[in-house]
Amino acid sequence: MKIKKKFLLREVMGENILVPVGDSDTTFNGIASLNDMGVFIWQNIESAKDEEDLLQRILDEYEVDKDVAKADLDEFLGKLKAVDII
């Protein structure tokens, strides 16, 4: 998967946020707050071969049921796609 817009992942007051930079700040109005798994997905999204590889990385990193991880991954990626980030 390819990230289409430039964002910086920053920790601000204990919260992980994606901040748009460059032209992205004109097309994405706001910031995105990420939990720990969201940060993990963000950090692995471009190096993963596909969604299945990304899911396997999540399962290797976290003690989570595969169905729960799949649902969370689908929701997160769906939100990124909805705002044309990926």
Buried (B, 14 or more C-beta within 10 A) or exposed (E): BEEEBBBEBEEEEEEBBBBBEEEBBEEBEEBBEBEEBBBBBBEBBEEBEEBEEBBBBBBEEBEEEEEEBBEBBEEBBEEBEEBEBB
